[in-house]
Amino acid sequence: MKTVKIGVLVVAVLTASMAMAQLPARQDGVVVKAEQVPGLEGEKIGQLGLMRWSGKEFQPVPFQIDEKTPEGNFIYPEGSKKNPQLLNGKLEAQDELVFMAWDAGALAPEGTRWPESAVKAAELVLTDPESNARAAVYLFAFSGAVPNSGVDYARHLVEDGRNFVKTGRYWFGEPQAKGFFDRLHLVGPDGKVGANMVDRIKGRGHIRTIGGLINMVKGENDTPADLVGWIDGPVRVVHRMEGGIELPLGIKIKLAGGSDNVFYSNYYYTPIFFSLPTGAASLLKGSYMIYTIDFNQKFKGSYFFDAANKTPVPLDGKTEDAEKKLDLTTHHNWYAVTGDKGNMVVRMIIPEQWKGAVTLTTFYVDNEAEADPPESEPGRLQPGLKIGGMFEAPAGKYTYILYYMVSDKKLNWDGVDPWLDILDHPLKVSAKSL
């Protein structure tokens, strides 16, 4: 049953991305605050439907509305810290309308007949700032039955002692009460789910203090994190994680905390909170963090490149001459892996306060004979990013974000652009009441 449903998800993704697509290159999950949508505030959420114009008729598209508190926090219907009592079922200014850019369609001509029982409407126009291509969706309030697309792009479930999110592009799994993922299955265009490709994500702080007298590595195995609430909608899953690590250095340095991890059908992102107290900068001079995916043996034969290293090098468990010559000093914020086993762009966004002081550089180890415990499988097929200077930043609280973007096509230098555009050239949204 599960395999069949994933097949349906894949078909849905491919169909949505091809049929009536006005922004075919865009991979964005679109989030619109309800306050941006005129004329519908206060309407019952259960009577709202999102549609696109096909050129002949309005068709329902997958969407969800996530209710939030006035302070901007998600309200979670499920989990140990669920708070559904805060849901009121009405569209309010802080709530979020969510849909995929590829589901938008043509702009409906003025005077187009509305769907049956629609009583109010707003037109939302998406504009690509690079190409000026436009597309639209229409949010209707209905007095009767609400049309439904029947498509579910992302699902939350628990299997094998892990919290999973399954979509038409990937399966993501993390052990319960842990702060890392160790399952990532990539789904092919034929709908077949590949084997798990990762040993684990490794986020490790290399701590140097007292002039180098004390050196330690603290990482993902030391950062317990519990899933305490979740939203499982047709467009995205949101996981509320709570936990983290306080480094035992006589001062309170905290990693993680509470974060909302968001999963779309084709990418997901994880915010990481970092708290640095007064006096840490001088004490921890020379310390750094690395964030890498340690791929397992099944990912051999894939290739790596990044913004500082344009020519792909093979991930095959052997350190070859080209890998020894990789640029490990130029600041950049993304890397890509590609090939027959799967395709992914990984990107890190750092806070504005760090820019000019904190560096992101290439981290890369490709050696099947080298150990890097804790891990589940010996060997290192391990591309990633190194963060230098974050422990020497001014005292304060910071957030940095890791994006994992799963392509359904092999990646090359130009093929990365649609994924970078999600953040670098976000879609512009304008809305008007009809």
C-alpha positions in Angstrom: 0.0 0.0 0.0 2.8 2.4 0.9 4.6 1.8 -2.4 1.4 2.4 -4.4 0.8 5.7 -2.6 4.3 7.0 -3.3 3.7 6.1 -6.9 0.6 8.2 -6.9 2.6 11.0 -5.3 5.2 10.8 -8.1 2.6 10.9 -10.8 1.0 13.9 -9.0 4.3 15.8 -8.9 5.1 15.1 -12.6 1.5 15.9 -13.7 1.4 19.1 -11.7 4.8 20.3 -13.0 3.9 19.7 -16.7 0.2 20.5 -17.0 -0.7 24.1 -17.5 2.6 25.2 -15.9 3.2 28.9 -16.5 6.4 29.0 -14.4 7.9 25.7 -15.5 11.4 26.3 -14.1 10.3 27.3 -10.6 10.6 24.8 -7.8 9.3 27.1 -5.1 6.9 26.3 -2.3 4.9 29.5 -2.1 3.9 31.0 1.2 1.5 33.9 1.3 0.4 35.6 4.5 -3.4 35.9 4.8 -3.0 39.7 5.4 -1.7 39.9 1.8 -5.0 38.4 0.4 -7.7 41.1 0.3 -11.4 40.4 0.9 -11.2 36.9 2.5 -10.0 37.6 6.1 -12.5 36.0 8.6 -13.8 33.4 6.1 -14.0 29.8 7.3 -10.9 28.0 6.2 -12.8 24.8 5.5 -14.8 26.7 2.9 -11.8 28.0 1.0 -10.5 26.4 -2.2 -7.5 27.2 -4.3 -7.8 26.9 -8.1 -6.0 27.7 -11.4 -7.4 28.7 -14.7 -6.8 26.1 -17.4 -7.8 28.3 -20.3 -11.2 26.6 -20.2 -12.2 26.2 -16.6 -11.1 26.6 -13.0 -9.3 23.5 -11.6 -8.5 22.8 -7.9 -4.8 22.6 -6.9 -3.2 21.3 -3.8 -2.9 23.9 -1.0 -3.1 24.2 2.7 -3.6 27.0 5.2 -1.5 26.8 8.3 -3.0 28.7 11.3 -0.5 30.6 13.4 -0.7 32.5 16.7 -0.7 36.3 16.7 3.0 36.0 17.7 3.6 34.1 14.4 4.1 30.6 15.9 2.7 27.5 14.2 -0.3 25.8 15.8 0.2 22.1 15.9 -2.7 19.7 15.6 -0.6 16.6 16.5 2.2 15.7 18.9 3.0 15.6 22.6 2.9 19.5 22.7 0.0 19.9 20.3 -2.2 22.9 20.8 -5.2 22.5 18.6 -7.3 24.5 21.1 -5.7 27.6 19.5 -7.2 26.8 16.1 -10.3 28.9 15.3 -10.9 27.7 11.8 -11.0 31.3 10.4 -8.6 33.0 8.1 -6.6 35.5 10.1 -3.9 38.0 9.1 -1.0 35.8 10.4 -2.1 32.5 8.8 -0.2 31.1 5.8 -1.6 30.0 2.5 0.8 27.4 1.0 1.0 26.0 -2.5 3.6 25.0 -5.2 4.6 27.5 -7.9 4.3 24.8 -10.5 0.6 24.4 -9.8 -0.2 28.0 -10.9 -1.9 28.5 -14.2 -2.8 31.2 -16.7 -4.4 34.5 -15.7 -8.2 34.2 -16.1 -9.7 36.8 -18.4 -11.8 39.5 -16.8 -15.4 38.5 -16.3 -14.6 34.7 -16.3 -17.4 32.8 -14.7 -16.6 31.6 -11.2 -16.9 28.0 -10.0 -20.3 26.8 -8.7 -21.2 28.1 -5.2 -18.1 30.5 -5.1 -19.2 33.7 -3.3 -15.9 35.6 -2.9 -12.5 35.4 -4.6 -9.0 36.8 -4.7 -6.5 36.6 -7.6 -2.8 35.9 -6.6 -0.3 36.6 -9.4 3.2 35.2 -9.2 5.9 36.9 -11.2 9.4 35.5 -11.8 11.7 38.5 -11.3 14.3 37.1 -13.7 12.1 36.2 -16.7 9.0 38.3 -15.9 6.9 35.2 -16.5 3.6 35.3 -14.7 1.1 32.8 -13.4 -1.9 32.9 -11.1 -4.0 31.0 -8.6 -7.4 31.9 -7.3 -8.6 31.6 -3.7 -12.4 31.2 -3.5 -14.7 31.2 -0.6 -17.6 28.7 -1.3 -21.1 28.5 0.2 -21.3 24.8 -0.8 -19.0 21.9 -1.6 -15.4 22.9 -2.0 -13.5 21.4 -5.0 -10.5 19.3 -3.9 -7.5 18.3 -6.0 -7.1 15.0 -4.1 -3.3 15.4 -4.3 -1.1 14.9 -1.2 2.5 15.9 -1.9 4.0 15.2 1.6 3.1 12.8 4.4 4.3 12.4 8.0 4.5 8.9 9.5 6.4 6.8 12.0 8.2 3.6 10.9 11.2 1.6 12.2 11.7 3.8 15.2 12.0 6.9 13.0 9.9 9.9 12.1 9.6 9.9 8.4 8.4 12.4 5.8 7.6 10.8 2.4 7.1 12.7 -0.8 7.3 12.0 -4.5 11.0 13.0 -4.6 12.4 11.6 -1.4 11.9 9.7 1.9 13.5 11.4 4.9 13.9 9.6 8.2 15.4 10.6 11.6 15.7 8.4 14.7 13.2 9.4 17.4 14.6 11.7 20.1 17.8 12.2 18.0 19.1 15.4 16.4 20.1 14.0 13.0 18.7 12.1 10.0 20.1 8.8 8.9 17.6 7.8 6.1 17.3 9.5 2.8 15.8 7.5 -0.1 15.6 9.3 -3.4 12.7 8.6 -5.8 13.3 8.2 -9.5 11.1 9.6 -12.3 9.6 6.1 -12.7 8.3 6.3 -9.1 10.7 3.7 -7.8 12.1 4.4 -4.3 15.9 4.0 -4.2 17.8 2.5 -1.3 18.8 4.6 1.6 21.8 6.7 0.4 23.2 8.1 3.7 25.0 7.0 6.7 23.9 10.2 8.5 24.0 13.9 8.5 27.0 15.1 10.5 26.9 18.5 12.2 30.0 18.6 14.3 31.6 21.4 16.3 35.4 21.2 16.5 36.0 23.0 19.7 39.4 24.5 20.6 39.9 26.4 23.9 42.5 27.6 26.3 44.9 28.2 23.5 44.5 24.7 22.2 45.0 22.9 25.5 41.5 21.5 25.2 40.2 20.1 21.9 36.9 18.2 21.5 34.4 17.3 18.9 30.7 17.6 19.7 28.1 16.7 17.2 24.8 15.3 16.1 25.0 12.4 18.5 25.3 14.8 21.4 22.2 16.9 20.4 19.1 15.0 21.4 15.9 16.5 19.8 12.3 15.4 20.2 9.5 15.8 17.7 6.9 17.5 19.9 4.4 18.6 17.3 3.6 18.4 13.6 1.4 19.6 10.8 0.7 17.2 8.0 -0.9 19.0 5.0 -1.2 18.2 1.3 1.7 20.6 0.4 4.1 20.6 3.3 4.8 18.8 6.6 6.1 20.9 9.5 8.0 19.3 12.4 8.4 21.1 15.7 11.7 19.9 17.2 12.9 20.7 20.7 16.3 19.9 22.2 19.9 20.6 21.6 23.3 20.7 23.3 25.0 22.9 25.9 28.7 22.7 25.6 30.5 21.8 28.9 33.0 24.7 28.8 32.0 26.6 31.9 30.0 28.9 29.7 26.6 28.3 28.1 26.9 27.8 24.4 23.7 26.3 23.0 23.1 24.7 19.6 19.5 23.8 18.3 16.8 24.7 20.8 13.3 24.8 19.3 12.9 24.8 15.5 10.3 24.3 12.9 11.6 22.0 10.2 9.6 22.3 6.9 9.3 19.6 4.2 7.9 20.3 0.7 7.7 17.6 -2.0 11.0 18.6 -3.5 13.0 20.2 -0.7 13.2 20.6 3.0 14.9 23.0 5.4 16.1 22.9 9.0 16.7 26.1 11.0 19.4 25.8 13.7 19.6 28.1 16.7 22.9 29.2 18.1 23.4 31.1 21.4 26.8 32.6 22.2 27.4 34.2 25.6 29.7 37.1 26.4 33.4 36.0 26.6 33.0 33.1 24.2 34.8 34.7 21.3 38.2 34.9 23.0 37.9 31.6 24.7 37.0 29.6 21.5 39.3 31.3 19.0 40.0 28.8 16.2 36.9 26.6 16.7 34.6 25.8 13.8 31.6 23.7 12.7 31.2 21.3 9.8 27.9 20.2 8.2 28.1 17.3 5.9 26.1 14.4 4.6 28.1 11.2 4.9 26.8 9.2 2.1 27.0 5.4 2.2 28.4 2.9 -0.2 25.2 2.8 -2.3 25.9 6.4 -3.4 29.2 5.6 -5.0 29.5 6.6 -8.6 28.0 10.0 -7.9 29.7 13.4 -8.5 30.3 16.5 -6.4 30.7 20.1 -7.3 30.1 23.4 -5.6 30.2 27.2 -6.1 34.0 27.2 -5.5 34.7 24.0 -7.5 32.9 24.0 -10.8 34.4 20.8 -12.3 32.7 17.7 -10.8 34.8 15.1 -9.0 33.7 11.5 -8.3 32.4 10.3 -5.0 33.9 6.8 -5.1 35.7 6.3 -1.8 39.1 7.1 -3.2 40.9 10.4 -2.9 42.1 11.3 -6.4 44.3 14.1 -7.7 41.4 16.4 -8.7 40.0 16.1 -5.2 43.3 17.0 -3.6 43.2 20.2 -5.6 39.8 21.3 -4.5 39.5 24.9 -3.4 38.9 24.8 0.4 39.3 28.5 1.1 36.8 30.4 -1.1 33.6 31.6 0.7 30.4 30.1 -0.7 27.2 28.6 0.5 26.1 25.6 -1.6 27.2 22.3 -3.0 25.6 19.7 -5.3 25.8 15.9 -5.7 24.5 14.3 -8.9 24.4 11.1 -10.9 22.3 8.0 -11.4 21.8 7.5 -7.7 20.2 10.8 -7.0 20.6 14.6 -7.2 20.6 17.2 -4.5 21.7 20.8 -3.8 22.5 21.6 -0.2 22.6 25.2 0.8 23.3 27.1 4.0 22.0 30.6 4.8 23.8 32.4 7.6 22.5 35.4 9.6 23.2 38.9 8.3 25.2 39.7 11.4 27.8 37.0 10.4 28.4 38.3 6.9 31.9 39.5 6.4 33.1 37.8 9.6 32.0 34.2 9.3 33.2 32.1 6.4 31.6 29.1 4.6 34.1 27.0 2.7 34.2 23.5 1.1 34.6 20.5 3.4 35.3 17.3 1.5 36.5 13.8 2.4 36.2 10.9 0.0 38.0 7.9 1.6 36.2 4.6 2.2 39.0 3.4 4.5 38.7 6.3 6.9 36.6 6.2 10.1 34.6 9.1 11.5 32.7 7.8 14.4 30.0 7.8 15.5 28.6 6.4 12.3 26.7 3.3 11.1 29.0 2.4 8.2 32.8 2.7 7.9 34.2 5.0 5.3 33.6 8.6 4.3 31.9 9.8 1.2 31.4 13.2 2.8 31.0 16.5 1.1 29.8 19.6 3.0 30.4 23.0 4.3 32.8 24.3 7.0 31.7 27.3 9.1 34.7 29.3 10.4 34.4 32.2 12.9 30.9 31.5 14.2 32.3 30.9 17.7 34.1 34.2 17.5 31.0 36.2 16.6 29.6 38.8 19.1 27.5 37.5 22.0 23.9 36.9 20.9 21.3 34.6 19.5 21.5 33.6 15.9 19.7 31.3 13.4 21.2 29.7 10.4 19.3 27.4 8.0 20.2 24.3 6.0 18.3 23.6 2.8 18.2 20.2 1.1 16.9 20.5 -2.4 16.1 17.2 -4.3 16.2 17.5 -8.1 14.4 15.0 -10.4 17.1 15.6 -13.0 20.8 15.3 -13.1 22.5 18.5 -12.1 25.2 20.5 -13.9 26.4 24.1 -13.3 23.4 25.7 -15.0 20.9 23.2 -13.6 21.5 24.5 -10.0 20.0 27.9 -10.9 16.3 27.0 -10.2 17.3 25.9 -6.7 19.3 28.9 -6.0 16.5 31.2 -7.3 14.2 30.0 -4.6 16.2 32.2 -2.2 18.1 34.5 -4.4 15.3 35.6 -6.7 12.1 34.7 -4.9 8.8 34.9 -6.7 6.9 38.2 -6.3 3.3 37.8 -5.2 0.5 40.4 -5.8 -3.1 39.9 -4.9 -6.4 41.6 -5.5 -10.0 41.0 -4.6 -12.3 40.0 -7.5 
